[in-house]
Structure formats: C-alpha cells, structure tokens
Amino acid sequence: MHTDRRTLLQAAAALPLSAVGATTAFAQAQAPAAPAAAPPKEVTRTLARYIVSAGYDVLPVKVRKEGVRTLLNWVGVAIGGSRHETVDIAVAALAPFSGPQQASLFGRRERFDIMNAAFINGVSSHIFDFDDTHLKTIIHPAGPVVSAIIALSEMQPVSGKEFLNALVLGVETECRIGNAVYPNHYDVGWHITGTAGVFGAAAAAGKLLKLNEQQMTWALGLAASQPVGLRESFGSMNKSFNPGRAASNGIFAGLLASKNFTSSDGMIEAKRGWANTISTKQDYGEIVGDLGKRYEAALNTYKPFACGIVLHPAIDAAIQLRNENRLTGDQIDHVDLKVNPLVLELTGKKTPQQGLEGKFSIFHAVAVAIVEGAGGEKQFSDRAVTDPTVLSLRGKVIPVITPEIKPEQVEMTIVLKDGRKLSRRIEHAVGSVEVPMTDQQLEAKFVDLADGIVPAASIRRIMDACWNVESVSNAADIAKMSASA
C-alpha cells in the first residue's frame, strides 16, 4: 500500500517523543550514504578487449612453460580423481540427462555432452585437493579453465597453440579478478575458485569460440551472474562441485554470448555489479593493470600434498624431521606447532571420520606425515583417517595460533619420550613459488595418480602429449588418450 509523505509526517506527530526519536534515527539510517569514489570506467570491456586481442606469439616463454606445467598437473589430478565415489555419484546422477556424447571423462569410459563433461572433469580434478594453486588468492586455476576448454576442444578443432593460449588467458583472467577482491571476498565465506574461476572458464571458452570484443564483454557479464561456491562446503563432496560448476557455467556464458545473448557492459565494476556485490574490497587495477606485461599465470604452483595449501608447511616439516631422524610414532610424546590463525580456521577438524575431512585437519595431516612419510592421496583416504597408529599420534599434535607466523610458515618441535626435542622452521614449503616442484616431481606425481586407472603404456604417452601441447595439431587428442580404455 502506498503511503505519501504527509501521511507519514502526521503519523510521526502522533507518536510519543521516544518513538519520534526512534523514527528519526531510522530515517537517518535509511538516508543515502555519501557517494563512493567512482570505479575506473570499462573494467569489464578493457579486460574483454585484451582477451580477444592477445595472441599466443606474444606470450613470454616462461608463461608458456607454466601453462604447460599447469596442463600436465591438471590431467594427472583429473585422471587420479576419476574413480572417487564423488565422481561415480555425479556420473550416475547426470547420465540420464546427458546430451550427445561429445566429450571424454578423464580416466573413465563414459562420454558426455561438453557441459556435463566439463562439470565432471572439474569435480574429478579437485576431489583430492591435489590441484594447482595461485597462492596470492588460493584459487585453483586449472579446474574451471582446463575442464571447460578440454571439453570444448572435442566439439570443434583446436590446435595445441590455441589451446595453450586460451588456458593462459583463462588463468590470467580468474587470478586477476581474484586479486581484486581477495582476501575480503574469501573471508566472508565465498569459495573463490568457483566465484572467480567462472570468469576464467568464460574467457578461455570465449577465446576458443572466437568471440569479438562485445561478445566477450557479454560473456564476462554472464559469468559474473553465476558465482558459485561457499567455504561451508569444505570437507564434503560439495567443495569439488564448485570448480566443476564454474567450468560448465563458463562454457554456458561463452556459448550464449557467441549468439549475441547480451549482458551489462560493466558487470564486474558497476555499483551493483559483481565486485561491489560480493566483496568489501575492490582493486580494479589488479584486473586491468599491466595487461600483457604482468602475468599472474606465471605464478601458478602445484601441490606435492593432497590437501589444503595451509597444511603444506606443517607436512613438509613433519616429513623432513621424520626422515632425518627415522622417527616412528611410538617415540613421540607430543608435537608442538606454531601456526598462522588461518590454519585452525580452515583445518581445525580434530576428529575427521572420512578422508575428505582429513584434508581439513592439521591434527591428521601432521600425524599421517610422521607415520607414513608422505602427504599424497593415500594419506587422505578413509583408510588413513581411521588408522590406529595415526589416530594415536593425532591426539598428540598441539597447534598454537601465533599471529606473527605467516600462512606459508610453520615452526614445529617434536618432543620425544626420551626428552629430546627436534625442531624445524619452514619459510616456504615445497611446491611454493620459492621452492617449486620440478618437472621430474610433477611427472612422479602424475604417474602415481594415473597408475591403475589408464594403461601403464599410455601414461608416458599422455605426459609427452602435455609437455608438447604446443606442437599438437588437435588438443582433443589429449582428452581421448586420457580416457580409460
């Protein structure tokens, strides 16, 4: 019902003084806030213009190489995760509704339409939490991007150079957009791999679809309308849903835009656009500054341990001390840890019951690293979190929040029953930008993940195809050879 100004004033005059004061306070609270500083103009369009115009030939050699490493790592983790119960469930649920058999499922025999294949491969690549990480934002870049374009490449011819260029541009897009809103956006509960990843998937898919500048602007706008992923999902199958859905949503955006399905031209930066709606921080210079000169894609890293990145320093320290001193669990009285507050916020589960929960338990991660000397997929299985020896040691792990310890650091002291103390401080864990995994370590990780899923004779052939993607005539060949025979 409409109430005019005169009626509202008359009603206020009849109120007790205290109520009038409350009404006045309410009115003041509803008063428009002082106008915020205007955002840079055409952030979305400027980014779209860059994506459309950026060619493979201008990519620096270092960026190309990191793109290749990103591909190899993604293929390995996608194959490795393909037989997990989560993927079985997704395949069973979606099979009755899948369209034409256009695209491969990595590590599996089934073929699905490209939308559902992108989703399932994205789930498969993230289920072990073993995928790549842009450490500045904790985005896992390849899940949304490669899952989208590897499926799309089976629907239309895509050369290896075109594929690698789209991959790099997709990673660059999502990480720049992530930089603009991190950490505020992440801190309130968004899973940034999904929310920023959809932009990377849309950009990469749009590049392969050869969108023009206006269409790419619309594709980014349609991506902005599809943020997916909340941190509450961590420790469940839902976490891997997020990069999978970001991949399929990105294809969705690109395909619609290719047929001139419109969006606002300022969906990232507008007052009621993506950045202002889902974050209290907006740094648009991170999105459009030094395009083509500063490459976030060159900063991608790869996990030696199959869990959240904040656990890696502690696992690294535990394995080092274990191996150097030939420790066994029964020698240990307790393990003291000085950790950043983020560690317990993200990985504070004391009694994980399932493997997925173990990935979010500093207590389990340290215990299993000492007992088994590793932090791979097998150490975060249902078997590992119920192992009696691990359980016994888990209760002796004592993390202490220490604000001056950075997220990438840890100080560990293992106190033995004979009174000895063994200490180790990690500044940067293996797998970080500062201590990167070598090509040989990436291959060893790949072999371990693919073993028993694809034929042994195919593993070397798949790795070689990834390393040599720039000379591959059809990128879809990598997908086809990565499917289980």
C-alpha positions as CSV (number, residue, x, y, z in Angstrom):
1,M,0.0,0.0,0.0
2,H,1.4,3.5,-0.9
3,T,2.0,6.0,1.9
4,D,2.6,9.6,1.0
5,R,4.9,12.0,2.8
6,R,2.1,14.0,4.5
7,T,0.5,10.8,6.0
8,L,3.9,9.7,7.3
9,L,4.6,13.1,9.0
10,Q,1.1,13.1,10.5
11,A,1.7,9.6,12.0
12,A,5.0,10.7,13.4
13,A,3.5,13.7,15.1
14,A,1.1,11.5,17.0
15,L,3.9,9.3,18.4
16,P,5.5,9.7,21.8
17,L,8.7,11.6,21.9
18,S,10.8,8.5,22.3
19,A,9.2,6.9,19.3
20,V,9.7,10.0,17.2
21,G,13.4,9.9,18.1
22,A,13.5,6.2,17.0
23,T,11.7,7.1,13.8
24,T,14.2,9.9,13.2
25,A,17.1,7.6,13.8
26,F,15.6,5.1,11.5
27,A,15.1,7.7,8.8
28,Q,18.7,8.8,9.3
29,A,19.9,5.2,9.0
30,Q,18.0,5.0,5.7
31,A,19.5,8.2,4.3
32,P,21.7,7.7,1.3
33,A,25.4,7.2,2.2
34,A,28.0,9.6,0.8
35,P,28.7,8.6,-2.8
36,A,31.7,6.3,-3.1
37,A,34.5,7.0,-5.4
38,A,33.6,6.1,-9.0
39,P,35.3,2.9,-10.2
40,P,37.5,3.0,-13.3
41,K,35.4,3.0,-16.4
42,E,35.1,0.0,-18.7
43,V,36.9,-2.6,-16.5
44,T,34.9,-5.4,-18.0
45,R,35.3,-4.2,-21.5
46,T,39.0,-3.4,-21.1
47,L,39.6,-7.0,-19.9
48,A,37.5,-8.4,-22.7
49,R,39.4,-6.3,-25.3
50,Y,42.7,-7.8,-24.0
51,I,41.4,-11.4,-24.1
52,V,40.2,-11.1,-27.6
53,S,43.3,-9.5,-28.9
54,A,46.0,-11.4,-27.0
55,G,47.8,-13.9,-29.2
56,Y,50.0,-17.0,-28.5
57,D,53.0,-15.4,-30.1
58,V,53.3,-12.6,-27.5
59,L,53.3,-15.0,-24.5
60,P,56.7,-15.0,-22.8
61,V,58.5,-18.3,-22.8
62,K,58.2,-18.6,-19.0
63,V,54.5,-18.1,-19.1
64,R,54.1,-20.7,-21.9
65,K,56.1,-23.2,-19.8
66,E,54.0,-22.6,-16.7
67,G,50.9,-23.1,-18.8
68,V,52.2,-26.5,-20.0
69,R,53.0,-27.5,-16.4
70,T,49.5,-26.4,-15.4
71,L,48.1,-28.7,-18.1
72,L,50.2,-31.6,-17.1
73,N,49.3,-31.3,-13.4
74,W,45.6,-30.9,-14.2
75,V,45.5,-34.0,-16.4
76,G,47.2,-36.0,-13.7
77,V,44.8,-35.0,-10.9
78,A,41.8,-35.3,-13.2
79,I,42.7,-38.9,-14.0
80,G,43.6,-39.6,-10.4
81,G,40.3,-38.4,-9.0
82,S,38.2,-40.1,-11.7
83,R,37.3,-43.2,-9.7
84,H,36.4,-41.5,-6.5
85,E,32.9,-42.1,-5.1
86,T,32.1,-38.5,-5.7
87,V,32.7,-38.8,-9.4
88,D,30.8,-42.1,-9.6
89,I,27.8,-40.4,-8.0
90,A,28.0,-37.4,-10.4
91,V,28.1,-39.7,-13.4
92,A,25.2,-41.8,-12.2
93,A,23.1,-38.7,-11.4
94,L,23.7,-36.9,-14.7
95,A,23.9,-39.8,-17.2
96,P,20.1,-40.0,-17.8
97,F,20.1,-36.3,-18.7
98,S,23.4,-36.0,-20.7
99,G,23.1,-34.9,-24.3
100,P,25.3,-36.1,-27.2
101,Q,28.5,-38.0,-26.4
102,Q,30.7,-35.1,-27.3
103,A,33.5,-35.2,-24.7
104,S,35.7,-37.6,-22.7
105,L,35.6,-38.1,-19.0
106,F,39.2,-38.4,-17.9
107,G,40.1,-41.8,-16.5
108,R,36.7,-43.2,-17.4
109,R,34.9,-44.9,-20.4
110,E,31.8,-42.8,-20.4
111,R,31.4,-39.8,-22.8
112,F,29.0,-36.9,-22.0
113,D,27.9,-33.7,-23.6
114,I,30.5,-30.9,-23.2
115,M,28.6,-29.1,-20.4
116,N,28.3,-32.2,-18.2
117,A,31.8,-33.4,-19.2
118,A,33.3,-30.1,-18.1
119,F,31.5,-30.3,-14.8
120,I,32.5,-33.9,-14.0
121,N,36.1,-33.4,-15.1
122,G,36.3,-30.3,-12.9
123,V,35.0,-32.3,-9.9
124,S,37.4,-35.1,-10.6
125,S,40.4,-32.7,-10.8
126,H,39.6,-31.1,-7.4
127,I,38.3,-34.0,-5.3
128,F,41.7,-34.8,-3.9
129,D,42.6,-31.2,-3.3
130,F,45.8,-32.0,-5.2
131,D,45.4,-29.4,-7.9
132,D,47.3,-26.3,-8.8
133,T,47.1,-23.1,-6.6
134,H,47.6,-19.4,-7.2
135,L,49.0,-18.7,-3.7
136,K,48.1,-15.0,-3.7
137,T,44.4,-15.8,-3.8
138,I,44.2,-19.6,-3.0
139,I,42.4,-20.0,-6.4
140,H,42.9,-23.4,-8.0
141,P,43.0,-22.1,-11.6
142,A,43.1,-25.1,-13.8
143,G,39.9,-26.8,-12.5
144,P,37.4,-24.3,-14.0
145,V,39.6,-23.3,-17.1
146,V,41.0,-26.6,-18.4
147,S,37.9,-28.6,-17.6
148,A,36.0,-26.1,-19.9
149,I,38.3,-25.9,-22.8
150,I,39.4,-29.5,-23.0
151,A,35.7,-30.4,-23.4
152,L,35.1,-27.7,-25.9
153,S,38.1,-28.8,-27.9
154,E,36.4,-32.2,-28.6
155,M,33.4,-30.3,-30.2
156,Q,35.5,-28.2,-32.6
157,P,39.1,-28.3,-33.9
158,V,41.5,-26.6,-31.6
159,S,45.3,-26.6,-32.2
160,G,47.7,-27.0,-29.3
161,K,48.9,-23.4,-29.5
162,E,45.3,-22.1,-29.5
163,F,44.6,-24.3,-26.5
164,L,47.6,-23.2,-24.5
165,N,46.9,-19.5,-25.3
166,A,43.3,-19.9,-24.1
167,L,44.5,-21.7,-21.0
168,V,46.9,-19.0,-20.0
169,L,44.3,-16.2,-20.7
170,G,41.7,-18.0,-18.6
171,V,44.1,-18.4,-15.7
172,E,45.2,-14.8,-16.0
173,T,41.6,-13.6,-16.0
174,E,40.4,-15.5,-12.9
175,C,43.5,-14.7,-10.9
176,R,43.4,-11.0,-11.7
177,I,39.8,-10.8,-10.7
178,G,40.6,-12.8,-7.6
179,N,43.4,-10.4,-6.7
180,A,40.9,-7.5,-6.9
181,V,38.7,-8.9,-4.1
182,Y,40.9,-11.2,-2.0
183,P,41.0,-11.6,0.9
184,N,37.8,-9.9,1.9
185,H,35.7,-11.9,-0.5
186,Y,37.2,-15.1,0.7
187,D,37.0,-14.2,4.4
188,V,33.2,-13.8,4.4
189,G,32.8,-17.3,3.1
190,W,33.0,-17.4,-0.7
191,H,34.9,-20.2,-2.3
192,I,37.0,-18.1,-4.7
193,T,37.9,-20.9,-7.0
194,G,34.3,-21.1,-8.1
195,T,33.4,-17.4,-7.9
196,A,36.5,-16.2,-9.8
197,G,37.0,-19.4,-11.7
198,V,33.9,-18.9,-13.8
199,F,35.4,-15.8,-15.3
200,G,38.5,-17.8,-16.3
201,A,36.4,-20.5,-17.9
202,A,34.2,-18.0,-19.8
203,A,37.3,-16.1,-21.0
204,A,39.1,-19.3,-22.2
205,A,36.0,-20.8,-23.8
206,G,35.2,-17.4,-25.4
207,K,38.7,-17.3,-26.8
208,L,38.3,-20.7,-28.5
209,L,34.8,-19.7,-29.7
210,K,36.5,-16.6,-31.3
211,L,34.2,-14.1,-29.7
212,N,34.5,-10.4,-30.6
213,E,35.1,-7.7,-28.1
214,Q,31.4,-7.1,-27.4
215,Q,30.6,-10.8,-27.2
216,M,33.5,-11.3,-24.8
217,T,32.2,-8.4,-22.7
218,W,28.9,-10.1,-22.5
219,A,30.5,-13.5,-21.7
220,L,32.3,-12.0,-18.7
221,G,29.0,-10.4,-17.7
222,L,27.2,-13.7,-17.9
223,A,30.0,-15.2,-15.9
224,A,29.5,-12.5,-13.2
225,S,25.9,-13.6,-12.9
226,Q,26.9,-17.1,-11.9
227,P,29.1,-17.0,-8.8
228,V,29.3,-20.5,-7.3
229,G,30.8,-21.9,-4.1
230,L,30.8,-21.3,-0.3
231,R,33.5,-22.3,2.1
232,E,31.0,-24.1,4.3
233,S,31.2,-26.9,1.7
234,F,34.8,-27.7,2.6
235,G,35.3,-31.3,3.7
236,S,32.4,-32.6,1.6
237,M,31.8,-33.5,-2.0
238,N,30.3,-30.1,-2.5
239,K,33.8,-28.5,-2.5
240,S,34.7,-30.1,-5.7
241,F,31.3,-29.3,-7.2
242,N,32.4,-25.6,-7.2
243,P,35.2,-25.7,-9.8
244,G,33.2,-28.2,-11.8
245,R,30.2,-25.9,-11.9
246,A,32.4,-22.9,-12.7
247,A,33.7,-24.8,-15.7
248,S,30.3,-25.6,-17.1
249,N,29.0,-22.1,-16.3
250,G,31.9,-20.6,-18.2
251,I,31.1,-22.6,-21.3
252,F,27.4,-21.7,-20.8
253,A,28.4,-18.0,-20.8
254,G,30.6,-18.3,-23.8
255,L,28.1,-20.1,-25.9
256,L,25.3,-17.7,-25.1
257,A,27.5,-14.7,-25.9
258,S,28.6,-16.2,-29.2
259,K,24.9,-16.0,-30.3
260,N,24.7,-12.4,-29.0
261,F,22.9,-13.0,-25.7
262,T,23.5,-9.7,-24.0
263,S,24.6,-8.5,-20.6
264,S,25.6,-5.3,-18.9
265,D,28.9,-4.0,-20.2
266,G,30.0,-3.2,-16.6
267,M,29.1,-6.4,-14.8
268,I,32.4,-6.5,-12.9
269,E,32.8,-2.9,-11.8
270,A,29.3,-1.4,-11.7
271,K,27.8,-0.2,-8.5
272,R,25.6,-3.2,-8.3
273,G,28.0,-5.4,-10.3
274,W,30.0,-8.5,-9.2
275,A,32.8,-6.9,-7.3
276,N,30.7,-4.5,-5.2
277,T,28.1,-7.1,-4.5
278,I,30.2,-9.9,-3.1
279,S,33.2,-8.1,-1.6
280,T,34.1,-5.1,0.5
281,K,37.4,-4.7,-1.3
282,Q,37.6,-3.7,-5.0
283,D,41.0,-3.1,-6.5
284,Y,40.3,-2.8,-10.2
285,G,44.0,-2.0,-11.0
286,E,44.6,-5.7,-10.3
287,I,42.3,-6.6,-13.1
288,V,43.4,-4.2,-15.9
289,G,46.8,-3.0,-14.7
290,D,49.8,-4.0,-16.9
291,L,47.8,-6.4,-19.1
292,G,50.2,-8.4,-21.3
293,K,53.1,-7.4,-19.1
294,R,52.4,-8.8,-15.6
295,Y,51.4,-12.4,-15.7
296,E,49.6,-14.0,-12.8
297,A,49.6,-17.2,-14.8
298,A,53.4,-17.4,-14.3
299,L,52.9,-17.6,-10.5
300,N,50.9,-20.9,-10.5
301,T,52.1,-23.6,-8.2
302,Y,51.5,-27.3,-7.8
303,K,50.8,-29.4,-4.7
304,P,53.1,-32.2,-3.5
305,F,50.5,-32.9,-0.8
306,A,46.8,-33.7,-1.4
307,C,45.2,-31.2,0.9
308,G,44.6,-27.5,1.6
309,I,47.7,-25.4,0.9
310,V,47.8,-24.1,4.5
311,L,48.7,-27.6,5.7
312,H,51.8,-27.9,3.4
313,P,54.4,-26.2,5.7
314,A,53.5,-28.5,8.6
315,I,53.5,-31.6,6.4
316,D,56.9,-30.6,4.9
317,A,58.4,-30.0,8.3
318,A,57.0,-33.3,9.7
319,I,58.3,-35.4,6.7
320,Q,61.8,-33.7,7.0
321,L,62.1,-34.4,10.7
322,R,60.7,-38.0,10.3
323,N,63.2,-38.9,7.6
324,E,66.2,-37.2,9.1
325,N,65.7,-38.9,12.4
326,R,64.0,-42.1,11.3
327,L,61.1,-41.4,13.6
328,T,58.2,-43.7,14.4
329,G,55.0,-42.7,16.1
330,D,55.7,-44.6,19.4
331,Q,58.8,-42.5,20.0
332,I,56.9,-39.2,20.2
333,D,55.5,-37.6,23.3
334,H,53.9,-34.7,21.5
335,V,54.2,-32.3,18.6
336,D,54.1,-28.6,19.2
337,L,53.2,-26.3,16.2
338,K,53.2,-22.6,15.9
339,V,50.8,-21.8,13.1
340,N,49.0,-18.8,11.4
341,P,45.4,-18.2,12.6
342,L,44.2,-19.3,9.1
343,V,45.4,-22.9,9.7
344,L,43.0,-23.6,12.5
345,E,40.2,-21.6,10.8
346,L,40.4,-23.8,7.7
347,T,41.9,-27.1,9.1
348,G,40.8,-27.3,12.7
349,K,38.9,-30.6,12.5
350,K,40.2,-32.7,15.4
351,T,38.5,-36.0,14.7
352,P,38.0,-36.4,10.9
353,Q,35.9,-39.5,10.1
354,Q,36.4,-39.6,6.3
355,G,39.3,-38.9,4.0
356,L,37.8,-35.7,2.7
357,E,37.6,-34.4,6.3
358,G,41.2,-35.3,6.9
359,K,42.2,-32.8,4.3
360,F,41.0,-30.1,6.7
361,S,42.6,-31.4,9.8
362,I,46.1,-30.1,10.9
363,F,46.0,-32.9,13.5
364,H,45.6,-35.7,10.9
365,A,48.0,-34.1,8.4
366,V,50.9,-33.9,10.8
367,A,50.2,-37.4,12.3
368,V,50.0,-39.2,9.0
369,A,53.0,-37.4,7.6
370,I,55.1,-38.6,10.5
371,V,53.7,-42.2,10.4
372,E,53.8,-42.7,6.6
373,G,56.4,-40.1,5.5
374,A,54.1,-38.7,2.8
375,G,51.1,-36.5,2.2
376,G,49.6,-37.8,-1.0
377,E,46.1,-39.0,-1.9
378,K,46.6,-42.3,0.0
379,Q,47.3,-40.3,3.2
380,F,43.9,-38.6,3.0
381,S,41.8,-41.6,2.4
382,D,39.2,-43.2,4.6
383,R,41.7,-45.8,5.4
384,A,44.3,-43.3,6.7
385,V,41.9,-41.3,8.9
386,T,41.0,-44.5,10.8
387,D,44.4,-46.0,11.0
388,P,45.1,-46.8,14.7
389,T,48.7,-45.6,14.7
390,V,47.7,-42.3,13.0
391,L,44.8,-41.9,15.5
392,S,47.1,-42.4,18.4
393,L,49.6,-39.7,17.2
394,R,46.8,-37.3,16.1
395,G,45.9,-36.6,19.7
396,K,49.5,-35.6,20.5
397,V,49.5,-32.8,17.9
398,I,49.2,-29.4,19.6
399,P,48.9,-26.4,17.2
400,V,49.1,-22.9,18.8
401,I,47.9,-19.9,16.9
402,T,50.8,-17.5,16.5
403,P,49.8,-14.3,14.6
404,E,53.3,-13.4,13.6
405,I,53.6,-16.7,11.8
406,K,52.7,-16.2,8.1
407,P,50.3,-18.6,6.4
408,E,53.2,-20.0,4.4
409,Q,55.3,-20.7,7.5
410,V,55.3,-23.1,10.5
411,E,57.5,-23.8,13.5
412,M,57.4,-27.4,14.6
413,T,59.0,-29.0,17.6
414,I,58.7,-32.8,18.1
415,V,59.2,-33.8,21.7
416,L,60.4,-37.4,22.1
417,K,59.7,-39.6,25.0
418,D,63.4,-39.7,25.8
419,G,63.3,-35.9,26.3
420,R,65.0,-34.9,23.0
421,K,63.5,-32.0,21.0
422,L,63.6,-31.9,17.2
423,S,62.7,-28.6,15.7
424,R,62.2,-27.2,12.1
425,R,61.0,-23.9,10.8
426,I,59.6,-23.8,7.3
427,E,59.6,-20.5,5.5
428,H,58.3,-21.8,2.2
429,A,57.1,-25.3,1.7
430,V,58.0,-27.5,-1.3
431,G,55.6,-26.7,-4.1
432,S,55.6,-22.9,-3.4
433,V,56.8,-20.3,-5.9
434,E,60.0,-20.1,-3.9
435,V,60.5,-23.9,-3.8
436,P,58.7,-25.1,-6.9
437,M,58.1,-28.7,-7.8
438,T,60.5,-29.8,-10.5
439,D,59.3,-31.2,-13.8
440,Q,60.5,-34.6,-12.6
441,Q,58.5,-34.3,-9.4
442,L,55.4,-33.4,-11.4
443,E,55.9,-36.5,-13.6
444,A,56.3,-38.7,-10.5
445,K,53.1,-37.2,-9.1
446,F,51.3,-37.9,-12.4
447,V,52.5,-41.5,-12.6
448,D,51.3,-42.2,-9.0
449,L,47.9,-40.7,-9.7
450,A,47.4,-42.4,-13.1
451,D,48.7,-45.8,-12.0
452,G,45.9,-48.4,-12.3
453,I,43.5,-46.1,-14.0
454,V,44.9,-45.7,-17.5
455,P,47.0,-48.4,-19.1
456,A,50.6,-48.2,-18.0
457,A,51.8,-47.9,-21.6
458,S,49.6,-44.8,-22.0
459,I,50.9,-42.8,-19.1
460,R,54.2,-41.8,-20.8
461,R,52.3,-41.0,-24.0
462,I,49.9,-38.7,-22.2
463,M,52.6,-36.9,-20.3
464,D,54.5,-36.4,-23.6
465,A,51.4,-35.0,-25.3
466,C,51.0,-32.5,-22.4
467,W,54.7,-31.4,-22.5
468,N,54.5,-31.0,-26.3
469,V,51.0,-29.4,-26.4
470,E,52.3,-26.5,-28.5
471,S,53.0,-28.8,-31.4
472,V,49.8,-30.9,-31.1
473,S,47.6,-30.4,-34.1
474,N,44.4,-31.3,-32.2
475,A,44.2,-30.7,-28.4
476,A,41.3,-33.1,-28.2
477,D,43.8,-35.9,-28.6
478,I,45.0,-35.4,-25.0
479,A,41.4,-35.9,-23.8
480,K,40.9,-39.0,-25.8
481,M,44.1,-40.7,-24.8
482,S,43.4,-39.8,-21.1
483,A,40.1,-41.7,-21.1
484,S,40.2,-45.2,-19.7
485,A,40.3,-48.0,-22.3
